[in-house]
Amino acid sequence: MDDFTTRTYGTSGGLDNRPLFGETSARDRIINLAVGGFTSLVVLVTVISSFVFPSLPPRPLNVFFAVCILLACGSTIVLIFWYRQGDLEPKFRKLIYYMLACIVLLCLCANLYFHDVT
């Protein structure tokens, strides 16, 4: 088995015993919870709206739109899981934030479409 205490982390071949992400501050945890909570709330509202609006039974296109959003969320959740395990470098944090912003914008577009806003 690999010894996980001595990784190179992309350095010039020398072994580095530093933790991958260092110490996480309370500020970083609050930001992560706020961004994640907001994104989760927006996705939840979008998925519920896809089934309820404009009327019951739901339109197949609305449900398809919600499924596509959930698939995008799935890949982001996998990246977050890998990041928290330490399998990804810290530079992927910006990619995760970018993907969450894209999901929020996609949910905004979906909600505008579901509610027939022109």
N, C-alpha and C positions, 0 to 999 in steps of 0.2 A: 504494500500500500504506500501511497505517497505520504510524505511527511508534510502536513499542512502548516506546520509552524515556521517553515522556511520556504517562502515563495519569493520569486524575483520581482513580481509586479511590473514587468516591462522595463526594469532597469538594465544596466549594461552588464548583465551576467552575474553580478555579485548578489549574494544572498542578503535579503532584507527581512528583519524580524519585526518591523513595525506593523501594527494592525492596519488593515486595508483602509479603513475609513477614519481612523483616529477616534477621538472622543466626540460623540455627538452632543451638541449643546441643546439646552432647553429651547432656544430660539428655533433651531432646525426642526426639532420635534413638533413644535407648535405650528410652524409653517407647513410641515408635511401633513399634520392632522387637518389643518384648515383647508388646504388645497384638495386633499383626498376626500374630506367630508363634503365640500362644496360640489366636487365632481360627482360623487356618489348620489347626492341629492338631485342634481340636475339629470343624471341618467335615470334615476328612479321615476322622476316626474315624467320624463320622456317616454319610458316604457309603459307607464300607466296611461298616459295620454294616447299612445298608439292604439290601445285597446278600447278606450272610452270615447274618444272624439273621432269624427263628428257625431256619430251615433252608434248604437249597438245594432247588429254585430259589427265588429271592426272590419275596416277595409283591408284586404290582403296586402296592398302596397304599404300601408302604415305599419303592419306587423313585420313586413320584410325590412322596412327602414329600421325598426327597433332591433331586429335580429342582427343587422349589419353593425349597429352601434354596440351591441353586446359583444360581438366578435372582436371589434376593435378594443373594447375594454378587456377582453380575455388576454390579448397579447400584452397589454400594458400591465395587467396584474402579474403575468409571468415575469416580466422585467423587474417589477417591484420586488417580487419574491426572490429572484436571483440577486438583486442589489442588496437586499437585507441579509441574505446569507453570506455575502462577501464574495460572490462569484464574479461580480462586475466591478470594473474600475469606477472611481468617483465621477469621471466625466460623463457616465451614462445617466447621471442624475438630471442633467439638463435635457437629455433626450426624453426622459420620463416626464418631465414638466412640459415639454413640447407636445408629447403625445396626449397628455391630459388636457392641454389647451385645445388641441384639435378635436378631442372628443366633446368638450364643452361647446365648441363652435358647431360641430355636427349636430349636437342635441338642440342647439338654438335654431338651426335651419329646419330640423325635423319638427320642432314645436310650431314654428311659423307655418310650415306646410300643413300640419295636422289641424291647426285652427284657422286655416284659409286666410291668413293675413297677406294682403297684397300691397 
